[in-house]
Amino acid sequence: MSASQYTIPKTQKAAIVESVGGTLQIKSDHPVKQPEDLAPGECLVKLECTGVCHTDLHAAKNDWPIPAKTPLIGGHEGVGHVVAIGQHTQNSPVKLGDRVGIKWLAYSCLDCEACRKGNEQVCEKGKYSGFSVDGTFSQYVVSYVSHVTPIPDGLASEEAASILCAGITVYRAIKYSNTHIGDWIALPGAGGGLGHLAVQYATAMGLRVVAIDTGAEKRDLVLKLGAEKWIDFKETKDLVKDIKEATGGAGPHATVITATSNQAYEQAVDYLRPGGSLMVVSLPGKGKLTADIFFTVTKAINIIGSYVGNRQDAREALDIAARGKVKCYFALKPLSALQETYEGLEKGTVVGRVVLNMKD
């Protein structure tokens, strides 16, 4: 398809990790894939902004059991406009000029059993933005017309960015947590990037939230966003007891673990009420899921891994945000601030999300 209405530069600014364990470098002369070089089904997106996720830190450090590609341009929460579509692309769901989002799942085959059942994110042929293919820490990014997500009108690009990963991830986890209106849900890590969105999605879905985190700034944020109860894990003497008391004594009906500590998972079986759901979401670089087998069985606890979301989850999560039910709290920074953002994520000092301005 023609891209003649857009001027596509030959080079761009990008943040690149050249090798495993290498340092992050900002380069201004990284090549831009030209429209005539796009394969059928590919599109070129000029980015306005991109969110920064804890996953990006893991990819940069390469500390997951599955290695990221190198050299690597990270990032998977990008929002921008389609400026080129590969020649001979058929039945493209997007057109030139459309505002779209780039998610963690860049591509899936859409035909395997997992894809047909709505589990596109575990497709064996899946490609992942900022991990197995280059991502959104660049001014232009190549993606796939079948998987970029249209951004609803009325939702600012900077707010939409973090919904594309953090929002989708917690929304799907809550959606499949077997909870109902009026049920209690515990959210360890509630003041963080995923957690503060989880508070809002849970509240929008009629759930009662026990927020668990530490620090006055995070406390004030989650209570403002709708959490009914707050527990500071550094101040409590008995976290399990306090969570149960906060929910009337029986414990919450579900918990979505967005904190990256092993202990957050270990305690969940103890505080969940019988029949409760433990939604496994966060991905520490190294960690084991340990649970008391006896009480997992005798309390009929459901342990469910929840991995980002599919294309429909993305549209639902964005629609809820566009209707004003969920608002991402973020700090807007330049691409040059990416390294210091990683350091803040590693220390756990980032409140809400960080979004990088890719227009400059």
N, C-alpha and C positions, 0 to 999 in steps of 0.2 A: 504494500500500500504506500501511497505517496507520503513523503515527509517534507516535501519542498517548501511548505509554509513555515517550517522551522529551520533555524540555522543551528546545525549540530557542530560543536567544536571538535577538533581532533584530540585535544587533551583536556584534562580536568583535575580538580583537587580531590584527593582521596587519602584515607588513613589506612595504612597497609602494615601488616605483620609479615615480614619477609620469610621467616623460618621458624621452626618450632623453638619456643623459648626466646624468640627475638623480641626486640623492642618495637613499640609502635612508632611509625614514621608518617608524617604528613607530607605528601608529595603533591606538587602542583602540575606535574607533567605526565600523569598517568593517562594512557590512551583511552579514548571513548570508542566503543564499537559503533561503526557507521551503519546507517540504515540498510545499505546494500549488502552488508555482511550478516544481517540478522537471518536466522533460519526461520522457516515457516513455523508459526505458532509463537515466536518470540516477539517481544516488544521492548522498546527503549523508553524508559521513564526518566524525565528530568525532575529531580527531587526538590521539594521545598524544605523538608525537614525529616528528621529521623529520631526515633527514641533510642535510648541506651538501656540494655537489659543485662541482667546478671549472666545470662547465657553468653553474651558477647565477651564478658570477662573470661569465662571458662574457655571459649574458643581461642581467645588471644593467648591464654596461658597453656592451652592444649592439655588440660588436666583431666579430661573425661576419658572413660575407657575406649571411646571411639574417637580417633584423631580427626581434627579439622584439616582441610586442605591448606597448603602453603605454596606460594605466598597467598595471603588471605586479606580480603577487604571484608570486615565484619559488618554487623548490623542487619536487622530484620524487622524494623518498625518504620518503614519509610512511606512518605506520602508525597505524591507529585503528579505530573501530567504526562500522559502518553504522547510522545513526540515522533515515534516511528513504530511501524508494525512490519514484520518480516514479509517479504514478497511471497505470494502463493498461500498466504494464511487464509483458511476457509472458515466462514461462519464465526468470525471473531465476536465475542460478547462485548468487547470494548472498541472504541474508535479513537482516532486522533483527537487530542484535546481533553479527553476524559480525565477526571481526577481520580486516582486509584491508590490503593495501599499495597505495599509489599510486605508479606508476612513471612514467618519462619518457614512454612511450607511453600517453597517456590514452585514445585511441580510434583504431580503424582500421575500415574498412568490412567486413572479413572476407569480401569477395566478389570483389575484384579479383584479377588474376593473382598479384601480389606476396603478397597475403594467403593465397590458396589454396596457394601454395608455401611457406608458413611464414615469409615475409619481411614480416610485418605492420608492422614498424618503418619500412618504406619505402613504405607505402601513400600514394598521392597524396592521399587524404582524411584522412590522419593528423592527429591533434591531440596536442600535446605539453605535458605538465604543466610549469608554470612558464616557458613560452615562448610558445606560441600560445594557451593557455588558462591561467587562474590556477592556481597550484600550492599547495604545502604549507607555505609560510611564513605560515600562518594557522591559527586554531583549528578551523575547519570548512572543508571543501573539497568541491566538487561534482565527481564523476567518473562513470564509466560502469560499469554492473553487469557488462558483458561483458569488462571489462578490469582491474578491480581484482583483486588476487591474494590468495587466502586465505593467511593466515600459519599455518604448522604449529604445533601445540601443542608446548610445551617450548622454543620459541625466543622469547627476550625481545624485546619490541617494539623496544627500543633497538638490539639486535644485528641484528634483521631489517631495520631502516631502510636501512642502507648496502648490504645485499645487493641491494636493489631496483633499484639502478643500478650502483654500482661492482662488486658481486658478479656480477650478470648479465652485465655488459659483458665482464669478463675471463674468466668461465666460458665464454661462447660463443666468444670468441676462441681460447681454448685448445682447446675442443671441435672447432673447425674448422681447427686448425693442422696437420693431417696428421701428428700425432705419435703415438707408441705407448709403452707402458710401457718404461721404461729409457732413453728418449731424453732428450737435453739440451735445455733451453729457457732462453734468456736473457731477463731481465726488467729493462730499464732503467726507473728510477723505482720500484724494488722496495719502498722504504720508505714510499711515499706511500699515499694513500687507496685507489686502485685496485691499486697494486703489492703491498701487503702481503696483499691478498686473493688476488691472482694467484699469489703464492708458495704459498699454502695450497691453492688449487684444483689447481695444477700438481702439488703433492706428493700430494694425495689421488688424482690421476689417474695416479700412478706415474711421473711425470717427475722428472728431476734438474735442479735449479734453480741457475743462475748469477745471483745478485742484483747489480744495478748501481745504485749511488746514492752518496750522500756523507754523512758524519757518523757518529760513534760510536753515537748513539742508534738511528739507522736500521739500522746494521750489526747491533747486538745484537738488534734486533727480528726482522729477516729470518732470521738464523741460528737464533733461537729457534723460528721458524715452520717451519723445515724446509729452508731453502736450504743447498746443499752448499758453494757457493763464494760469496765476496764480493769485489767489486771497487769501490773508491772512485774515481769518475771524476775527482775533483779531485787525487788522489794519483798515479794511474797516468801513466806517460810514454807508453804506447802501448796504448790501450784495446783495439784490435782484436787485437793480439798476446796480451794478457793473457786475453781471452775465449777465444781459440783454445786457449791453453795450459791454461786451466781445464777445457776439455772434451776433453782428450787430444790436442789438436793440430788436429783437423779442424773445430772450430767446432760450435755448437749446431745442432740439427735445426730449431729454430724460435725466433723472438723475438716477444714481444708488447710493443709500444712503448706504455707508459703515460706516459712522459716527454713534455713538451710542446715540446722543442727540435727544430729541424730537423736538427741534427747527429745526434741519436739515430737518425733514419731513414737519413741518409746513410751512417753507418758499418755499418748492418746487412748490406747486401749484401757488404761486405768480410769480415765475420766469420762469416756463415752458411756452413755446409757445403753442398756441392752438393746440390741438391734441397730445400734448406731453405725454410721459409715465413716471410715477413715479414708479421706481422699488424698492420695499421694501425688503431690504436684511438684514441689521444689526438687532441684537436681544438684545436690552437693557434688563437688569434684570426686570425692571418695566418701563412701558411706554405705552402711548396711541397715536394712530395715529389720529391726528386731522387735518382736512382740511376744508377750506371754501367751504361749499356745493354749494353755488350760483356759484362761479367761477369754481369749479370743473365741474359743469354741463355746464355752458355757454362757457367754454374753451374746453369742451370735453376732459378733462384730463383722462388718463388711469392710474389707481392705481393697480399695479400688485405685489402680493407677490411672491418672488422667493426664493425657499428653496434648498440650495446646488444644486445637480444635479444627474442625473441617470448614469447608467454604460456607456452609449454612450457619454454623456457629458464629463465624466472623460477621456475617450480615446481621444476625440477631444482636450480637454484642454491640455493633456500631449503631444499630437502630435504637437500642435502649439509650445509648449515650446521646444520640442526636435529638431524642425527645426530652433531654434534660434530666434524666433519672440518674445518670452517672457522669461525674466530672473528674477528669484527670488533673491532679495537682502536680505541676511540673515547673522546673526552672529551665528557661531557654538560654542556651549557651552556644558559642561557636564550635566548629569542629576541632579547633585547637585545644579545647577543654576536655577532650575525650580521655586523655591519660589521667588527669586529676579526677575525672568521674569514675574511672575504674578503681582508683585508690579509695575513693569514698564508698563505693559498693563493697570493696573488700573489707573495709572497716565497719560497715553497717551504719554509716552516718548519713546516708542519703535519705531524705524524707520525700515521699512521693516519687516522682520520676524526673529524669533529665532528658530534655529534648534538644537536639542540635539543629541549628539553623544552617541549611545547606544552600541557601540562596546567595550567600556572600562568597 
